[in-house]
């Protein structure tokens, strides 16, 4: 069997071999399970399924029936990613503490208030019988594997692995949607800033930006509360490609994880023949290509969440709603805590959604969200996977409600397109940038934007479509889709690079995905070198800086340290506050919401500093930045290289456990890019955090899809296919990823036989 590339010994943390040997000797860590030969299946499979592997460890599933192929997909997901799947279903359900102990309580308490399990249980009521059959086949495959294995993490925690359910698959959808829909946090920040002089202008006021909308000719682009995380996708038609057929690229930016967020697969069975990135725990392919079409996604983050302040009556249980007495719905939630007694909490729900916070004076803050409903997203995924033209693709996307996404499209017929898919609420009196009045229905939603009115492009005259979380449409569009958008530097850079080449191919797209030119950072450096009091070493480094946020350059480290120090103290004082009173800030990610208000700055910092340049005490900011830099990186500025200051350390739940970190984590990756580069690598600007600063969002998966020849379609994700820390596929893609390499993943790319799944007949034969 051909071996996939290895991550290399240099990826191991000190103590890896010693710790793994000790855990294996204690019987707490067993070798990575392997599947070879034949797997006999008692029930759930009708015909044999052949599974083969390619050089990157991507399985190619070949079956006669679609349900058999999905059964095999579920089996592989579960064998490779069982612990990840278990954590993924527990996050939105508020059940982390049952697995991880008290460390998960802060997260669980908040998520229980949202009551997402209720909607996950109801989601199958929106499916067709066919989708239910497909999902059931997948889940049967998952549970076959769950009965055969016990993940290393569960073994160490001495916890069982409970069976997988339809509810669990749906919980993954809600978790992804919650992660990608965070505009409510900006609205809370806007509300909290109202008593601070000029804070709203600094964090929410208009800034100079490229002003690029996805749909051209719709008026001025408007951004509000940009935070600088997101993804890229674009597509060109055959007139702009060497093959004469469309080319499509996508690189979704998510938090770096071990194992990877994604699991690459090729799936063939019945009407299904599709490949790309799948989400462990969910059937089908989320991003990829089939016989006829290809697609990619980026987040929209439209205005689909509102906060409401409800003034309670003296009994703290009732409130006035348009003058009439209304009562909160109250329920008890029991949180199981590993090694500790159960904790019972009280959760409340109002007409405007769940109560997520109670203020000091007893007023309640409610959150409404389009995600608080039964979502038919799985119906949409199967429809996309089987779509064969623009019409069937658009029909499938009508069921994609949450999270709203920018889909780019290409097909074998040479057509390309774009569509904004998702349910967007309408308001007669809004939008609400802060917290709205919750004692009246007048502030609520009046309806949903009609699907036929959602922005779209089909065969645009430019010959391409680009989205990078920039505004979908301008102010003159009807309907206008408001949102928390990127300022547009990535979108503008991608458009510039697309226009520099008349005939694109996989290589030219690869260069765009890996591009690390940061225009705002370049502009700040050009301004700074004109300052007469700039120290000589600063000048010598910055005068040669060409805007490339490369790992070998010290300039990005210097410039970001300078920009943070250049912010006025009253702004820093505001952003240093805990997000909710009474919540002690921890590391980013300790809660399912930001720890402080620094998250509101993000990509605004560069354009913001440029817009107030004349108000900055540049000499003082440089001096303070130099002191911070010396403390973390030493006195030699040339050693403040960006790759040392800015590193990806893919997260595993055990990475915070000193004894287990050497086994489940790997060496942090020096990472190029910043908020503004196509290869975006966003990080926290918060001064209280240590340097080197971990990358919080980056390209989790890169794909380039060739409609002219599917065998030339390529992709790579961040770490590796396997979830077991002793597997050769745990981090085998990390090295190639850093080097900018890709692997073919289309039809016929397998290099070695894997195993065959065979249904067992009632008599016990095969």
HUFEN-V432396 format. One record per pair of residues at least 24 apart in sequence whose C-alpha atoms are under 8 Angstrom apart, sorted by the first residue. I is the first residue (numbers start at 1). J is the second residue. If there is no record, write none. Layout:
# HUFEN-V432396
[[I:J] [I:J]]
This chain:
# HUFEN-V432396
[[1:751] [1:752] [1:753] [2:55] [2:751] [2:752] [3:55] [4:54] [4:55] [4:56] [4:57] [4:728] [4:729] [4:732] [5:55] [5:56] [5:729] [5:732] [5:733] [6:728] [6:729] [6:731] [6:732] [6:733] [6:735] [7:728] [7:731] [7:732] [7:733] [7:734] [7:735] [8:732] [8:735] [10:667] [11:666] [11:667] [12:662] [12:665] [12:666] [12:667] [13:662] [13:663] [13:665] [13:666] [13:667] [14:662] [15:662] [16:662] [16:663] [19:659] [19:660] [19:662] [19:663] [20:663] [28:152] [28:155] [28:156] [29:152] [29:155] [29:156] [30:152] [31:726] [31:727] [32:724] [32:725] [32:726] [32:727] [33:79] [35:754] [35:755] [36:754] [36:755] [36:756] [37:754] [37:755] [37:756] [38:755] [38:756] [38:757] [38:758] [39:755] [39:756] [39:757] [39:758] [40:757] [40:758] [40:759] [40:760] [40:766] [41:757] [41:758] [41:759] [41:760] [42:759] [42:760] [42:761] [43:759] [43:760] [44:68] [44:71] [44:137] [44:140] [44:141] [44:759] [45:71] [45:758] [45:759] [46:759] [47:758] [47:759] [48:756] [48:757] [48:758] [48:759] [49:756] [49:757] [49:758] [50:754] [50:755] [50:756] [50:757] [51:753] [51:754] [51:755] [51:756] [51:757] [52:750] [52:751] [52:752] [52:753] [52:754] [52:755] [53:750] [53:751] [53:752] [53:753] [53:754] [54:745] [54:749] [54:750] [54:751] [54:752] [55:750] [55:751] [56:732] [56:733] [56:743] [57:721] [57:729] [58:264] [58:265] [58:266] [58:721] [58:745] [59:264] [59:265] [59:266] [59:750] [60:265] [60:266] [60:267] [60:268] [60:750] [61:265] [61:266] [61:267] [61:268] [62:267] [62:268] [62:269] [63:268] [63:269] [63:270] [64:268] [64:269] [64:270] [65:269] [65:270] [65:271] [66:134] [66:268] [66:269] [66:270] [66:271] [66:272] [67:133] [67:134] [67:137] [67:138] [67:269] [68:137] [68:269] [69:267] [69:268] [69:269] [70:134] [70:135] [70:137] [70:138] [70:141] [70:267] [70:283] [70:284] [71:137] [71:138] [71:139] [71:140] [71:141] [71:142] [72:138] [72:141] [72:757] [73:138] [73:141] [73:267] [73:283] [74:138] [74:139] [74:140] [74:141] [74:142] [74:281] [74:282] [74:283] [75:138] [75:141] [75:142] [75:143] [75:144] [75:145] [76:142] [76:145] [77:142] [77:263] [77:280] [77:281] [78:142] [78:143] [78:145] [78:146] [78:280] [78:281] [79:142] [79:145] [79:146] [79:149] [80:721] [80:722] [80:723] [80:724] [81:259] [81:280] [81:722] [81:723] [81:724] [82:146] [82:151] [82:723] [83:151] [83:153] [83:154] [83:723] [84:259] [84:280] [84:723] [85:280] [85:281] [86:161] [88:171] [88:172] [88:175] [89:168] [89:169] [89:171] [89:172] [89:175] [91:175] [92:116] [92:117] [92:171] [92:172] [92:174] [92:175] [93:117] [93:171] [94:335] [95:335] [95:336] [97:335] [97:336] [97:337] [97:338] [98:335] [98:336] [98:337] [98:338] [99:157] [99:159] [99:337] [99:338] [100:157] [100:337] [100:338] [101:337] [101:338] [101:339] [101:340] [102:337] [102:338] [102:340] [105:337] [106:590] [106:591] [107:590] [107:591] [107:592] [108:335] [109:345] [110:356] [110:592] [111:592] [112:333] [112:347] [113:347] [113:348] [113:354] [113:355] [113:356] [114:354] [114:355] [114:356] [115:354] [116:171] [116:174] [116:372] [117:167] [117:171] [119:372] [119:373] [119:374] [119:375] [120:167] [120:168] [120:170] [120:171] [120:174] [120:374] [120:375] [121:166] [121:167] [121:170] [122:374] [123:167] [123:170] [123:373] [123:374] [123:375] [123:376] [124:166] [124:374] [124:376] [125:374] [126:374] [126:375] [126:376] [127:376] [127:378] [127:379] [128:379] [131:378] [131:379] [131:382] [135:166] [135:283] [136:166] [138:282] [138:283] [139:164] [139:165] [139:166] [151:724] [152:724] [168:281] [169:281] [169:282] [170:282] [172:281] [172:282] [173:377] [174:371] [176:403] [177:371] [177:402] [177:403] [178:371] [178:403] [180:299] [180:301] [180:403] [181:301] [181:302] [181:304] [181:305] [181:403] [182:301] [182:305] [183:301] [183:302] [183:303] [183:304] [183:305] [183:483] [183:484] [184:305] [184:306] [184:307] [184:367] [185:593] [185:594] [186:225] [186:600] [187:306] [187:307] [187:432] [187:433] [187:434] [187:435] [188:307] [188:434] [188:435] [189:434] [189:579] [189:597] [189:600] [190:433] [190:434] [191:433] [191:434] [191:435] [193:574] [196:574] [199:571] [199:574] [202:571] [202:608] [203:600] [203:601] [203:604] [207:607] [207:608] [207:611] [208:607] [208:611] [209:487] [209:488] [209:489] [209:607] [210:487] [210:488] [210:489] [210:492] [211:487] [211:488] [212:470] [212:471] [212:488] [212:491] [212:492] [213:470] [213:471] [213:472] [213:473] [213:474] [214:465] [214:466] [214:467] [214:470] [214:471] [214:472] [214:473] [215:455] [215:456] [215:457] [215:472] [215:473] [215:474] [216:473] [217:474] [218:473] [218:474] [218:475] [218:476] [218:477] [219:473] [219:474] [219:475] [219:476] [219:477] [220:474] [220:475] [220:476] [221:471] [221:473] [221:474] [221:475] [222:471] [222:474] [222:475] [223:470] [223:471] [223:483] [223:484] [223:485] [223:486] [223:487] [224:483] [224:484] [224:485] [225:484] [225:485] [225:600] [225:601] [226:484] [226:485] [226:486] [226:487] [226:600] [226:601] [226:602] [226:603] [226:604] [227:484] [227:486] [227:599] [227:600] [227:601] [227:602] [227:603] [227:604] [228:486] [228:602] [228:603] [228:604] [228:675] [228:676] [228:682] [229:253] [229:486] [229:675] [229:680] [229:681] [229:682] [229:697] [230:254] [230:298] [230:299] [230:468] [230:469] [230:486] [230:680] [230:697] [231:297] [231:298] [231:299] [231:468] [231:469] [231:680] [231:699] [232:297] [232:298] [232:466] [232:467] [232:468] [232:469] [232:490] [232:491] [232:678] [233:296] [233:297] [233:298] [233:408] [233:466] [233:467] [233:468] [234:296] [234:408] [234:464] [234:465] [234:466] [234:467] [235:408] [235:409] [235:410] [235:416] [235:417] [235:464] [235:465] [235:466] [236:416] [236:463] [236:464] [236:465] [237:410] [237:414] [237:415] [237:416] [237:459] [237:463] [237:464] [238:414] [239:463] [239:503] [240:463] [240:502] [240:503] [240:504] [241:502] [241:503] [241:504] [241:505] [242:503] [242:504] [242:505] [243:505] [243:708] [244:708] [245:412] [245:414] [245:706] [245:707] [245:708] [246:410] [246:411] [246:412] [246:414] [246:415] [246:416] [246:706] [246:707] [246:708] [247:410] [247:504] [247:505] [247:506] [247:704] [247:705] [247:706] [247:707] [248:294] [248:295] [248:296] [248:408] [248:409] [248:410] [248:704] [248:705] [248:706] [249:296] [249:509] [249:702] [249:703] [249:704] [249:705] [250:296] [250:297] [250:298] [250:701] [250:702] [250:703] [250:704] [251:513] [251:699] [251:700] [251:701] [251:702] [251:703] [252:297] [252:298] [252:698] [252:699] [252:700] [252:701] [252:702] [253:680] [253:697] [253:698] [253:699] [253:700] [253:701] [254:696] [254:697] [254:698] [254:699] [254:700] [255:650] [255:695] [255:696] [255:697] [255:698] [255:700] [256:648] [256:649] [256:650] [256:651] [256:695] [256:696] [256:697] [256:698] [256:700] [256:718] [257:649] [257:650] [257:651] [257:652] [257:719] [258:650] [258:651] [258:652] [258:664] [258:665] [258:719] [258:723] [258:730] [259:652] [259:719] [259:720] [259:721] [259:722] [259:723] [259:730] [259:731] [260:700] [260:717] [260:718] [260:719] [260:720] [260:721] [261:700] [262:700] [262:701] [262:717] [262:721] [263:721] [264:721] [265:745] [266:745] [266:746] [266:747] [271:386] [272:385] [272:386] [273:385] [273:386] [274:385] [275:745] [275:746] [276:715] [276:745] [284:381] [284:382] [284:385] [285:381] [285:385] [286:381] [288:703] [288:705] [289:385] [289:705] [290:385] [290:386] [291:388] [292:387] [292:388] [292:389] [292:411] [292:412] [293:387] [293:388] [293:389] [293:409] [293:410] [293:411] [293:412] [293:707] [294:409] [294:410] [294:411] [294:705] [294:707] [295:407] [295:408] [295:409] [295:410] [296:407] [296:408] [296:409] [297:405] [297:406] [297:407] [297:408] [298:405] [298:406] [298:407] [298:467] [298:468] [298:469] [299:403] [299:404] [299:405] [299:406] [299:469] [300:404] [300:405] [300:406] [300:420] [300:469] [300:472] [300:483] [300:485] [301:403] [301:404] [301:405] [301:469] [301:483] [301:484] [301:485] [302:404] [302:424] [302:481] [302:482] [302:483] [302:484] [302:485] [303:424] [303:425] [303:431] [303:481] [303:482] [303:483] [303:484] [304:369] [304:370] [304:423] [304:424] [304:425] [305:367] [305:368] [305:369] [305:370] [306:367] [306:368] [306:369] [306:432] [306:435] [306:436] [307:365] [307:366] [307:367] [307:368] [307:434] [307:435] [307:436] [308:352] [308:365] [308:366] [308:367] [308:435] [308:436] [308:437] [308:438] [309:363] [309:364] [309:365] [309:366] [309:435] [309:436] [309:437] [309:438] [309:439] [310:363] [310:364] [310:365] [310:366] [310:437] [310:438] [310:439] [311:362] [311:363] [311:364] [311:438] [311:439] [312:362] [312:363] [312:364] [316:362] [319:439] [320:439] [321:438] [321:439] [321:440] [321:441] [322:439] [322:440] [322:441] [352:438] [352:444] [366:438] [370:402] [370:423] [370:424] [370:425] [371:402] [371:403] [375:401] [375:402] [376:400] [376:401] [377:401] [377:402] [397:421] [398:422] [398:451] [406:467] [408:465] [408:466] [410:707] [411:707] [412:707] [412:708] [415:458] [415:459] [416:458] [416:459] [416:460] [416:464] [417:456] [417:457] [417:458] [417:459] [417:460] [417:465] [418:456] [418:457] [418:458] [418:465] [419:454] [419:455] [419:456] [419:457] [420:454] [420:455] [420:456] [420:472] [421:454] [423:448] [423:449] [423:451] [424:448] [424:449] [424:481] [425:449] [449:479] [453:479] [454:479] [466:491] [466:494] [466:495] [467:491] [486:603] [487:603] [487:604] [489:519] [489:676] [489:677] [490:676] [490:677] [490:678] [491:678] [493:677] [493:678] [494:678] [506:704] [506:706] [509:704] [510:704] [510:740] [512:678] [513:678] [513:679] [513:702] [514:678] [514:679] [514:740] [515:673] [515:677] [515:678] [515:679] [516:548] [516:549] [516:550] [516:672] [516:673] [516:674] [516:677] [516:678] [516:679] [516:680] [517:547] [517:548] [517:549] [517:673] [517:676] [517:677] [517:678] [518:547] [518:548] [518:549] [518:673] [518:674] [518:675] [518:676] [518:677] [519:547] [519:676] [520:606] [520:607] [520:676] [521:547] [521:556] [521:559] [521:606] [522:546] [522:547] [522:548] [523:610] [524:559] [524:606] [524:609] [524:610] [525:559] [531:618] [533:619] [534:619] [534:622] [537:637] [538:637] [541:638] [548:673] [549:642] [549:672] [549:673] [549:674] [549:677] [550:642] [550:643] [550:671] [550:672] [550:673] [551:641] [551:642] [551:643] [551:644] [551:670] [551:671] [551:672] [552:641] [552:642] [552:643] [553:640] [553:641] [553:642] [553:643] [554:637] [554:638] [554:639] [554:640] [554:641] [554:642] [555:640] [555:641] [555:642] [556:641] [556:642] [557:640] [557:641] [557:642] [557:645] [558:625] [558:626] [558:629] [558:640] [561:625] [561:626] [561:628] [561:629] [562:621] [562:622] [562:624] [562:625] [563:605] [563:606] [563:609] [563:621] [564:605] [564:685] [564:687] [565:621] [565:622] [565:624] [565:625] [566:609] [566:616] [566:617] [566:618] [566:621] [567:609] [567:616] [576:686] [598:684] [598:685] [598:686] [599:684] [599:685] [601:685] [602:675] [602:682] [602:683] [602:684] [602:685] [603:675] [603:676] [632:691] [632:692] [642:670] [642:671] [642:672] [643:669] [643:670] [643:671] [643:672] [644:670] [644:692] [645:691] [645:692] [645:693] [646:670] [646:671] [646:672] [646:691] [646:692] [646:693] [646:694] [646:695] [647:671] [647:692] [647:693] [647:694] [647:695] [648:694] [648:695] [648:696] [649:694] [649:695] [663:725] [664:725] [669:738] [671:695] [710:746] [710:747] [711:744] [711:745] [711:746] [711:747] [711:748] [711:749] [712:744] [712:746] [713:744] [713:745] [713:746] [714:742] [714:743] [714:744] [714:745] [714:746] [715:742] [715:743] [715:744] [715:745] [716:741] [716:742] [716:743]]
